[in-house]
């Protein structure tokens, strides 16, 4: 009989709510404990989402021997320290993207997972959606011929507020790490790691990247163009173009439930719904990996997380962006 895992959430913000709802839809998942900086907030969240325990102290939260898995849903700069603390306490970890704010942090997190023999995965829910999986299969089957071009746009307008996490350097603000990671991650999933990367960014008054255009180049001549902006409101679509047609993820490509496939002059729309709110398959995968004794996902591998953060490090370095914790 498979072990029923007890899940904890570190954080009570929007992303924690998504994972709480996903766990409610996952058979066998026990909603065990919640950690917030404020005890009242933790208790309210726990009551709303039916978690058994609420904490405001991380040491107490991690000292619970019943707790199996922690989902990290805090701001980016806290991911590394909190993930390593969880791993050192013997807990498995699903860490919201980006796993760390730079490659040094990601390497330290992976080292902690290895040292403690505990599962660690970057939460990249998009890679578990039926639309993403189907697009990869269609490309590999040759449905659009030889793939040549990739274009993805994640542009969502956030009204300027220097204290908002999108604009505050102390919270890992900027388009790249929060939303620009999605076009990059989709390109990585469909095209693999690039041979070179180049990008231009608009740096705002708080010192973070507010929008960027990034070109990924591949040894075989393929190009991926990734666009992200917190200032503009774009179509948020992704298109892969080949010698015989194209595949288009409809609006909000990172959780699209439709693909438009044009191949050899014929066009078809594929309906590809996900389960629940879209996070269920991801948490189910984590549970399966842990129950199988794995410490690394075969889908969101550590090498994939390395590739993503190395690409973003290169871009930030070329733009002259450093976060306070890096200085």
Short mmCIF file of the C-alpha atoms (twelve columns), coordinates in Angstrom:
data_MODEL
# 
_entry.id   MODEL 
# 
loop_
_atom_site.group_PDB 
_atom_site.id 
_atom_site.type_symbol 
_atom_site.label_atom_id 
_atom_site.label_alt_id 
_atom_site.label_comp_id 
_atom_site.label_asym_id 
_atom_site.label_seq_id 
_atom_site.Cartn_x 
_atom_site.Cartn_y 
_atom_site.Cartn_z 
_atom_site.pdbx_PDB_model_num 
ATOM 1   C CA . UNK A 1   0.000   0.000  0.000   1 
ATOM 2   C CA . UNK A 2   1.358   3.412  -0.988  1 
ATOM 3   C CA . UNK A 3   2.246   5.853  1.777   1 
ATOM 4   C CA . UNK A 4   -0.131  8.758  2.356   1 
ATOM 5   C CA . UNK A 5   2.070   11.827 2.457   1 
ATOM 6   C CA . UNK A 6   1.548   14.700 4.869   1 
ATOM 7   C CA . UNK A 7   2.001   18.042 3.105   1 
ATOM 8   C CA . UNK A 8   2.990   21.409 4.510   1 
ATOM 9   C CA . UNK A 9   2.838   24.840 2.919   1 
ATOM 10  C CA . UNK A 10  5.480   27.448 3.651   1 
ATOM 11  C CA . UNK A 11  3.650   30.676 2.875   1 
ATOM 12  C CA . UNK A 12  -0.006  31.666 2.708   1 
ATOM 13  C CA . UNK A 13  -0.100  33.859 -0.393  1 
ATOM 14  C CA . UNK A 14  -1.701  33.332 -3.798  1 
ATOM 15  C CA . UNK A 15  0.555   30.481 -4.901  1 
ATOM 16  C CA . UNK A 16  0.039   28.670 -1.587  1 
ATOM 17  C CA . UNK A 17  -3.703  28.830 -2.201  1 
ATOM 18  C CA . UNK A 18  -3.237  27.197 -5.611  1 
ATOM 19  C CA . UNK A 19  -1.294  24.338 -4.068  1 
ATOM 20  C CA . UNK A 20  -3.786  23.993 -1.211  1 
ATOM 21  C CA . UNK A 21  -6.605  23.613 -3.728  1 
ATOM 22  C CA . UNK A 22  -4.566  21.110 -5.742  1 
ATOM 23  C CA . UNK A 23  -3.839  19.017 -2.658  1 
ATOM 24  C CA . UNK A 24  -7.560  18.965 -1.889  1 
ATOM 25  C CA . UNK A 25  -8.056  17.311 -5.297  1 
ATOM 26  C CA . UNK A 26  -5.213  14.802 -4.872  1 
ATOM 27  C CA . UNK A 27  -6.404  11.461 -3.435  1 
ATOM 28  C CA . UNK A 28  -4.379  10.407 -0.417  1 
ATOM 29  C CA . UNK A 29  -2.736  13.796 0.175   1 
ATOM 30  C CA . UNK A 30  -3.030  14.883 3.804   1 
ATOM 31  C CA . UNK A 31  -3.155  18.639 4.273   1 
ATOM 32  C CA . UNK A 32  -1.047  18.704 7.389   1 
ATOM 33  C CA . UNK A 33  0.497   22.064 8.299   1 
ATOM 34  C CA . UNK A 34  0.876   25.692 7.267   1 
ATOM 35  C CA . UNK A 35  3.598   28.215 8.092   1 
ATOM 36  C CA . UNK A 36  3.105   31.972 7.932   1 
ATOM 37  C CA . UNK A 37  4.999   34.860 9.497   1 
ATOM 38  C CA . UNK A 38  1.777   35.694 11.355  1 
ATOM 39  C CA . UNK A 39  0.012   33.120 13.538  1 
ATOM 40  C CA . UNK A 40  -3.436  34.549 12.835  1 
ATOM 41  C CA . UNK A 41  -2.789  34.372 9.095   1 
ATOM 42  C CA . UNK A 42  -1.594  30.780 9.428   1 
ATOM 43  C CA . UNK A 43  -4.648  29.764 11.447  1 
ATOM 44  C CA . UNK A 44  -7.061  31.463 9.046   1 
ATOM 45  C CA . UNK A 45  -5.429  29.776 6.050   1 
ATOM 46  C CA . UNK A 46  -5.375  26.389 7.784   1 
ATOM 47  C CA . UNK A 47  -9.050  26.646 8.687   1 
ATOM 48  C CA . UNK A 48  -10.062 27.806 5.208   1 
ATOM 49  C CA . UNK A 49  -8.134  25.044 3.429   1 
ATOM 50  C CA . UNK A 50  -8.552  22.328 6.071   1 
ATOM 51  C CA . UNK A 51  -4.947  21.917 7.178   1 
ATOM 52  C CA . UNK A 52  -4.506  20.256 10.552  1 
ATOM 53  C CA . UNK A 53  -1.833  22.561 12.013  1 
ATOM 54  C CA . UNK A 54  -0.831  26.228 11.801  1 
ATOM 55  C CA . UNK A 55  2.564   27.700 12.709  1 
ATOM 56  C CA . UNK A 56  4.377   31.037 12.685  1 
ATOM 57  C CA . UNK A 57  7.777   29.635 13.685  1 
ATOM 58  C CA . UNK A 58  9.780   27.665 11.107  1 
ATOM 59  C CA . UNK A 59  11.658  25.627 13.721  1 
ATOM 60  C CA . UNK A 60  8.401   24.371 15.221  1 
ATOM 61  C CA . UNK A 61  6.994   23.765 11.742  1 
ATOM 62  C CA . UNK A 62  9.998   21.646 10.717  1 
ATOM 63  C CA . UNK A 63  10.332  19.843 14.057  1 
ATOM 64  C CA . UNK A 64  7.101   17.953 13.381  1 
ATOM 65  C CA . UNK A 65  8.157   14.348 12.613  1 
ATOM 66  C CA . UNK A 66  4.828   13.715 10.880  1 
ATOM 67  C CA . UNK A 67  5.464   16.303 8.147   1 
ATOM 68  C CA . UNK A 68  6.718   14.691 4.915   1 
ATOM 69  C CA . UNK A 69  6.720   17.282 2.126   1 
ATOM 70  C CA . UNK A 70  6.960   21.075 2.120   1 
ATOM 71  C CA . UNK A 71  5.814   23.335 -0.699  1 
ATOM 72  C CA . UNK A 72  7.847   26.563 -0.688  1 
ATOM 73  C CA . UNK A 73  5.621   29.480 -1.703  1 
ATOM 74  C CA . UNK A 74  7.534   32.455 -0.297  1 
ATOM 75  C CA . UNK A 75  9.180   35.348 -2.238  1 
ATOM 76  C CA . UNK A 76  12.111  34.337 -4.470  1 
ATOM 77  C CA . UNK A 77  14.985  35.534 -2.223  1 
ATOM 78  C CA . UNK A 78  13.815  33.255 0.608   1 
ATOM 79  C CA . UNK A 79  13.591  30.074 -1.466  1 
ATOM 80  C CA . UNK A 80  17.160  28.872 -1.001  1 
ATOM 81  C CA . UNK A 81  17.463  29.379 2.749   1 
ATOM 82  C CA . UNK A 82  14.031  27.903 3.463   1 
ATOM 83  C CA . UNK A 83  14.466  24.969 1.084   1 
ATOM 84  C CA . UNK A 84  17.825  24.045 2.587   1 
ATOM 85  C CA . UNK A 85  16.347  24.285 6.104   1 
ATOM 86  C CA . UNK A 86  13.537  21.929 5.074   1 
ATOM 87  C CA . UNK A 87  15.911  19.434 3.460   1 
ATOM 88  C CA . UNK A 88  18.225  19.500 6.487   1 
ATOM 89  C CA . UNK A 89  15.179  18.763 8.654   1 
ATOM 90  C CA . UNK A 90  14.509  15.648 6.578   1 
ATOM 91  C CA . UNK A 91  11.602  17.022 4.561   1 
ATOM 92  C CA . UNK A 92  11.035  16.625 0.841   1 
ATOM 93  C CA . UNK A 93  10.594  19.909 -1.043  1 
ATOM 94  C CA . UNK A 94  8.608   21.254 -3.978  1 
ATOM 95  C CA . UNK A 95  9.920   24.798 -4.459  1 
ATOM 96  C CA . UNK A 96  8.003   27.385 -6.442  1 
ATOM 97  C CA . UNK A 97  9.923   28.759 -9.410  1 
ATOM 98  C CA . UNK A 98  12.476  30.191 -9.656  1 
ATOM 99  C CA . UNK A 99  14.169  27.640 -7.430  1 
ATOM 100 C CA . UNK A 100 16.761  30.236 -6.411  1 
ATOM 101 C CA . UNK A 101 17.667  33.730 -7.526  1 
ATOM 102 C CA . UNK A 102 21.040  32.627 -8.929  1 
ATOM 103 C CA . UNK A 103 22.998  29.517 -9.836  1 
ATOM 104 C CA . UNK A 104 24.972  29.498 -6.579  1 
ATOM 105 C CA . UNK A 105 21.736  29.176 -4.612  1 
ATOM 106 C CA . UNK A 106 20.388  26.443 -6.874  1 
ATOM 107 C CA . UNK A 107 23.607  24.437 -6.558  1 
ATOM 108 C CA . UNK A 108 23.465  24.744 -2.759  1 
ATOM 109 C CA . UNK A 109 19.857  23.521 -2.776  1 
ATOM 110 C CA . UNK A 110 20.707  20.523 -4.952  1 
ATOM 111 C CA . UNK A 111 23.700  19.721 -2.731  1 
ATOM 112 C CA . UNK A 112 21.411  19.752 0.329   1 
ATOM 113 C CA . UNK A 113 18.961  17.393 -1.389  1 
ATOM 114 C CA . UNK A 114 21.793  14.980 -2.182  1 
ATOM 115 C CA . UNK A 115 23.319  15.210 1.299   1 
ATOM 116 C CA . UNK A 116 19.995  14.531 3.008   1 
ATOM 117 C CA . UNK A 117 18.671  12.100 0.374   1 
ATOM 118 C CA . UNK A 118 15.435  14.045 0.116   1 
ATOM 119 C CA . UNK A 119 13.381  14.884 -2.957  1 
ATOM 120 C CA . UNK A 120 13.734  18.377 -4.444  1 
ATOM 121 C CA . UNK A 121 11.941  19.762 -7.502  1 
ATOM 122 C CA . UNK A 122 11.379  23.204 -8.948  1 
ATOM 123 C CA . UNK A 123 7.643   23.760 -9.380  1 
ATOM 124 C CA . UNK A 124 7.177   24.102 -13.145 1 
ATOM 125 C CA . UNK A 125 3.477   23.271 -13.485 1 
ATOM 126 C CA . UNK A 126 3.434   24.167 -17.190 1 
ATOM 127 C CA . UNK A 127 5.498   21.061 -18.015 1 
ATOM 128 C CA . UNK A 128 2.724   18.832 -16.661 1 
ATOM 129 C CA . UNK A 129 -0.142  20.322 -18.684 1 
ATOM 130 C CA . UNK A 130 -1.671  18.170 -21.448 1 
ATOM 131 C CA . UNK A 131 -1.191  21.016 -23.952 1 
ATOM 132 C CA . UNK A 132 2.554   21.241 -23.276 1 
ATOM 133 C CA . UNK A 133 3.047   17.481 -23.407 1 
ATOM 134 C CA . UNK A 134 0.995   17.218 -26.615 1 
ATOM 135 C CA . UNK A 135 2.931   20.026 -28.311 1 
ATOM 136 C CA . UNK A 136 6.217   18.245 -27.606 1 
ATOM 137 C CA . UNK A 137 4.825   14.977 -28.950 1 
ATOM 138 C CA . UNK A 138 3.563   16.668 -32.136 1 
ATOM 139 C CA . UNK A 139 6.955   18.267 -32.752 1 
ATOM 140 C CA . UNK A 140 8.751   14.955 -32.212 1 
ATOM 141 C CA . UNK A 141 6.282   13.183 -34.532 1 
ATOM 142 C CA . UNK A 142 7.073   15.682 -37.294 1 
ATOM 143 C CA . UNK A 143 3.566   17.165 -37.401 1 
ATOM 144 C CA . UNK A 144 4.943   20.586 -38.396 1 
ATOM 145 C CA . UNK A 145 8.010   19.311 -40.220 1 
ATOM 146 C CA . UNK A 146 11.387  20.535 -39.048 1 
ATOM 147 C CA . UNK A 147 10.955  23.048 -36.190 1 
ATOM 148 C CA . UNK A 148 12.728  26.339 -36.828 1 
ATOM 149 C CA . UNK A 149 11.264  29.123 -34.700 1 
ATOM 150 C CA . UNK A 150 9.757   29.582 -31.252 1 
ATOM 151 C CA . UNK A 151 8.051   32.719 -29.995 1 
ATOM 152 C CA . UNK A 152 6.401   33.223 -26.611 1 
ATOM 153 C CA . UNK A 153 5.126   36.389 -24.968 1 
ATOM 154 C CA . UNK A 154 4.258   36.811 -21.284 1 
ATOM 155 C CA . UNK A 155 3.221   40.443 -20.924 1 
ATOM 156 C CA . UNK A 156 0.894   41.379 -18.076 1 
ATOM 157 C CA . UNK A 157 0.488   44.945 -16.859 1 
ATOM 158 C CA . UNK A 158 1.159   45.502 -13.177 1 
ATOM 159 C CA . UNK A 159 0.476   49.104 -12.060 1 
ATOM 160 C CA . UNK A 160 3.705   50.603 -10.792 1 
ATOM 161 C CA . UNK A 161 4.192   50.341 -7.040  1 
ATOM 162 C CA . UNK A 162 7.777   50.323 -5.740  1 
ATOM 163 C CA . UNK A 163 6.719   48.128 -2.798  1 
ATOM 164 C CA . UNK A 164 5.041   45.493 -4.991  1 
ATOM 165 C CA . UNK A 165 7.032   42.272 -5.369  1 
ATOM 166 C CA . UNK A 166 7.236   42.804 -9.142  1 
ATOM 167 C CA . UNK A 167 9.088   46.100 -8.671  1 
ATOM 168 C CA . UNK A 168 10.946  45.615 -5.371  1 
ATOM 169 C CA . UNK A 169 14.551  44.355 -5.762  1 
ATOM 170 C CA . UNK A 170 14.538  43.089 -2.167  1 
ATOM 171 C CA . UNK A 171 11.741  40.682 -3.146  1 
ATOM 172 C CA . UNK A 172 13.504  39.486 -6.300  1 
ATOM 173 C CA . UNK A 173 11.396  41.796 -8.451  1 
ATOM 174 C CA . UNK A 174 11.469  42.160 -12.210 1 
ATOM 175 C CA . UNK A 175 9.846   40.459 -15.153 1 
ATOM 176 C CA . UNK A 176 12.555  37.861 -15.787 1 
ATOM 177 C CA . UNK A 177 12.480  35.704 -12.656 1 
ATOM 178 C CA . UNK A 178 8.726   35.880 -12.157 1 
ATOM 179 C CA . UNK A 179 7.152   35.691 -15.616 1 
ATOM 180 C CA . UNK A 180 10.022  35.697 -18.125 1 
ATOM 181 C CA . UNK A 181 10.955  32.282 -16.775 1 
ATOM 182 C CA . UNK A 182 7.840   30.840 -18.463 1 
ATOM 183 C CA . UNK A 183 8.817   31.551 -22.098 1 
ATOM 184 C CA . UNK A 184 12.349  30.385 -21.289 1 
ATOM 185 C CA . UNK A 185 11.085  27.201 -19.630 1 
ATOM 186 C CA . UNK A 186 8.751   26.382 -22.514 1 
ATOM 187 C CA . UNK A 187 11.600  26.863 -25.002 1 
ATOM 188 C CA . UNK A 188 13.795  24.605 -22.854 1 
ATOM 189 C CA . UNK A 189 11.089  21.922 -22.721 1 
ATOM 190 C CA . UNK A 190 10.403  21.968 -26.467 1 
ATOM 191 C CA . UNK A 191 13.802  22.874 -27.968 1 
ATOM 192 C CA . UNK A 192 16.297  21.923 -25.255 1 
ATOM 193 C CA . UNK A 193 19.140  24.018 -23.849 1 
ATOM 194 C CA . UNK A 194 20.405  26.787 -26.169 1 
ATOM 195 C CA . UNK A 195 23.970  27.234 -27.339 1 
ATOM 196 C CA . UNK A 196 23.866  30.996 -26.729 1 
ATOM 197 C CA . UNK A 197 21.578  33.611 -25.227 1 
ATOM 198 C CA . UNK A 198 21.214  37.336 -25.824 1 
ATOM 199 C CA . UNK A 199 18.686  39.821 -24.541 1 
ATOM 200 C CA . UNK A 200 17.820  43.471 -24.116 1 
ATOM 201 C CA . UNK A 201 15.898  44.825 -21.154 1 
ATOM 202 C CA . UNK A 202 14.276  48.034 -19.994 1 
ATOM 203 C CA . UNK A 203 15.430  48.756 -16.446 1 
ATOM 204 C CA . UNK A 204 12.931  50.727 -14.348 1 
ATOM 205 C CA . UNK A 205 13.421  53.304 -11.636 1 
ATOM 206 C CA . UNK A 206 13.648  50.684 -8.871  1 
ATOM 207 C CA . UNK A 207 16.486  48.922 -10.696 1 
ATOM 208 C CA . UNK A 208 14.594  45.827 -11.849 1 
ATOM 209 C CA . UNK A 209 13.933  44.651 -15.400 1 
ATOM 210 C CA . UNK A 210 10.432  45.762 -16.410 1 
ATOM 211 C CA . UNK A 211 10.457  44.209 -19.861 1 
ATOM 212 C CA . UNK A 212 12.802  42.259 -22.078 1 
ATOM 213 C CA . UNK A 213 13.248  40.541 -25.397 1 
ATOM 214 C CA . UNK A 214 15.477  37.476 -25.382 1 
ATOM 215 C CA . UNK A 215 16.921  35.429 -28.237 1 
ATOM 216 C CA . UNK A 216 17.999  31.846 -27.649 1 
ATOM 217 C CA . UNK A 217 20.166  30.392 -30.413 1 
ATOM 218 C CA . UNK A 218 20.689  26.689 -31.075 1 
ATOM 219 C CA . UNK A 219 23.568  24.900 -32.760 1 
ATOM 220 C CA . UNK A 220 21.294  23.583 -35.521 1 
ATOM 221 C CA . UNK A 221 20.072  27.072 -36.450 1 
ATOM 222 C CA . UNK A 222 16.819  27.185 -34.496 1 
ATOM 223 C CA . UNK A 223 15.874  30.418 -32.738 1 
ATOM 224 C CA . UNK A 224 13.605  31.062 -29.757 1 
ATOM 225 C CA . UNK A 225 12.316  34.571 -29.074 1 
ATOM 226 C CA . UNK A 226 11.095  35.092 -25.512 1 
ATOM 227 C CA . UNK A 227 9.341   38.314 -24.485 1 
ATOM 228 C CA . UNK A 228 8.224   39.362 -21.007 1 
ATOM 229 C CA . UNK A 229 6.852   42.597 -19.575 1 
ATOM 230 C CA . UNK A 230 5.212   43.857 -16.391 1 
ATOM 231 C CA . UNK A 231 4.366   47.136 -18.160 1 
ATOM 232 C CA . UNK A 232 2.470   45.891 -21.234 1 
ATOM 233 C CA . UNK A 233 -0.642  43.771 -21.715 1 
ATOM 234 C CA . UNK A 234 0.143   41.282 -24.488 1 
ATOM 235 C CA . UNK A 235 -1.585  38.316 -26.152 1 
ATOM 236 C CA . UNK A 236 0.413   35.867 -24.004 1 
ATOM 237 C CA . UNK A 237 0.583   33.251 -26.746 1 
ATOM 238 C CA . UNK A 238 3.322   30.869 -27.829 1 
ATOM 239 C CA . UNK A 239 3.977   29.610 -31.353 1 
ATOM 240 C CA . UNK A 240 6.346   26.966 -32.665 1 
ATOM 241 C CA . UNK A 241 6.885   27.229 -36.412 1 
ATOM 242 C CA . UNK A 242 8.199   24.434 -38.592 1 
ATOM 243 C CA . UNK A 243 8.788   23.731 -42.272 1 
ATOM 244 C CA . UNK A 244 5.239   22.355 -42.740 1 
ATOM 245 C CA . UNK A 245 3.169   24.375 -40.277 1 
ATOM 246 C CA . UNK A 246 2.930   25.639 -36.729 1 
ATOM 247 C CA . UNK A 247 1.566   24.930 -33.258 1 
ATOM 248 C CA . UNK A 248 0.037   27.761 -31.266 1 
ATOM 249 C CA . UNK A 249 -0.739  27.767 -27.575 1 
ATOM 250 C CA . UNK A 250 -3.808  29.946 -27.190 1 
ATOM 251 C CA . UNK A 251 -3.951  32.863 -24.740 1 
ATOM 252 C CA . UNK A 252 -2.080  32.376 -21.451 1 
ATOM 253 C CA . UNK A 253 0.206   29.737 -22.939 1 
ATOM 254 C CA . UNK A 254 1.569   28.689 -19.540 1 
ATOM 255 C CA . UNK A 255 -1.794  27.138 -18.672 1 
ATOM 256 C CA . UNK A 256 -3.494  26.908 -22.047 1 
ATOM 257 C CA . UNK A 257 -6.054  24.158 -22.536 1 
ATOM 258 C CA . UNK A 258 -6.104  24.452 -26.326 1 
ATOM 259 C CA . UNK A 259 -3.624  24.037 -29.147 1 
ATOM 260 C CA . UNK A 260 -4.092  25.304 -32.681 1 
ATOM 261 C CA . UNK A 261 -2.229  22.987 -35.041 1 
ATOM 262 C CA . UNK A 262 -1.653  23.977 -38.672 1 
ATOM 263 C CA . UNK A 263 -0.020  21.205 -40.678 1 
ATOM 264 C CA . UNK A 264 0.301   20.784 -44.443 1 
ATOM 265 C CA . UNK A 265 -2.478  23.285 -45.103 1 
ATOM 266 C CA . UNK A 266 -4.922  21.790 -42.574 1 
ATOM 267 C CA . UNK A 267 -5.854  23.520 -39.310 1 
ATOM 268 C CA . UNK A 268 -7.197  21.814 -36.198 1 
ATOM 269 C CA . UNK A 269 -7.985  23.008 -32.672 1 
ATOM 270 C CA . UNK A 270 -7.218  20.488 -29.940 1 
ATOM 271 C CA . UNK A 271 -8.990  20.737 -26.582 1 
ATOM 272 C CA . UNK A 272 -6.622  19.568 -23.844 1 
ATOM 273 C CA . UNK A 273 -8.102  20.265 -20.401 1 
ATOM 274 C CA . UNK A 274 -6.076  19.814 -17.253 1 
ATOM 275 C CA . UNK A 275 -7.293  18.426 -13.928 1 
ATOM 276 C CA . UNK A 276 -8.676  20.873 -11.374 1 
ATOM 277 C CA . UNK A 277 -6.766  24.156 -11.219 1 
ATOM 278 C CA . UNK A 278 -3.809  22.808 -13.219 1 
ATOM 279 C CA . UNK A 279 -1.513  22.066 -10.276 1 
ATOM 280 C CA . UNK A 280 -2.892  18.621 -9.444  1 
ATOM 281 C CA . UNK A 281 -0.778  16.633 -11.921 1 
ATOM 282 C CA . UNK A 282 2.380   18.333 -10.673 1 
ATOM 283 C CA . UNK A 283 1.778   17.507 -6.996  1 
ATOM 284 C CA . UNK A 284 0.722   13.977 -7.989  1 
ATOM 285 C CA . UNK A 285 4.073   13.583 -9.781  1 
ATOM 286 C CA . UNK A 286 5.938   14.746 -6.672  1 
ATOM 287 C CA . UNK A 287 4.058   12.203 -4.556  1 
ATOM 288 C CA . UNK A 288 4.847   9.421  -7.037  1 
ATOM 289 C CA . UNK A 289 8.544   10.313 -7.070  1 
ATOM 290 C CA . UNK A 290 8.765   10.344 -3.268  1 
ATOM 291 C CA . UNK A 291 6.885   7.066  -2.966  1 
ATOM 292 C CA . UNK A 292 9.289   5.554  -5.517  1 
ATOM 293 C CA . UNK A 293 12.278  6.643  -3.420  1 
ATOM 294 C CA . UNK A 294 13.507  9.256  -5.913  1 
ATOM 295 C CA . UNK A 295 15.226  12.475 -4.868  1 
ATOM 296 C CA . UNK A 296 15.117  14.029 -8.358  1 
ATOM 297 C CA . UNK A 297 12.234  14.322 -10.810 1 
ATOM 298 C CA . UNK A 298 12.748  12.683 -14.212 1 
ATOM 299 C CA . UNK A 299 10.651  15.503 -15.729 1 
ATOM 300 C CA . UNK A 300 11.802  18.719 -14.020 1 
ATOM 301 C CA . UNK A 301 15.362  17.534 -13.578 1 
ATOM 302 C CA . UNK A 302 18.040  19.370 -11.635 1 
ATOM 303 C CA . UNK A 303 19.844  19.893 -14.926 1 
ATOM 304 C CA . UNK A 304 16.748  21.657 -16.285 1 
ATOM 305 C CA . UNK A 305 16.696  23.947 -13.243 1 
ATOM 306 C CA . UNK A 306 20.414  24.593 -13.720 1 
ATOM 307 C CA . UNK A 307 19.886  25.477 -17.376 1 
ATOM 308 C CA . UNK A 308 17.103  27.915 -16.531 1 
ATOM 309 C CA . UNK A 309 18.953  29.722 -13.762 1 
ATOM 310 C CA . UNK A 310 22.219  29.833 -15.739 1 
ATOM 311 C CA . UNK A 311 20.368  31.472 -18.640 1 
ATOM 312 C CA . UNK A 312 18.778  34.019 -16.318 1 
ATOM 313 C CA . UNK A 313 22.121  34.673 -14.596 1 
ATOM 314 C CA . UNK A 314 23.715  35.433 -17.970 1 
ATOM 315 C CA . UNK A 315 20.916  37.816 -18.853 1 
ATOM 316 C CA . UNK A 316 20.930  39.664 -15.531 1 
ATOM 317 C CA . UNK A 317 24.702  39.986 -15.650 1 
ATOM 318 C CA . UNK A 318 24.539  41.495 -19.142 1 
ATOM 319 C CA . UNK A 319 21.876  43.955 -17.922 1 
ATOM 320 C CA . UNK A 320 23.801  44.890 -14.773 1 
ATOM 321 C CA . UNK A 321 21.109  43.671 -12.377 1 
ATOM 322 C CA . UNK A 322 22.062  42.478 -8.903  1 
ATOM 323 C CA . UNK A 323 19.693  41.804 -6.039  1 
ATOM 324 C CA . UNK A 324 20.505  43.115 -2.537  1 
ATOM 325 C CA . UNK A 325 21.337  39.614 -1.255  1 
ATOM 326 C CA . UNK A 326 23.959  39.239 -4.006  1 
ATOM 327 C CA . UNK A 327 25.938  42.380 -3.174  1 
# 
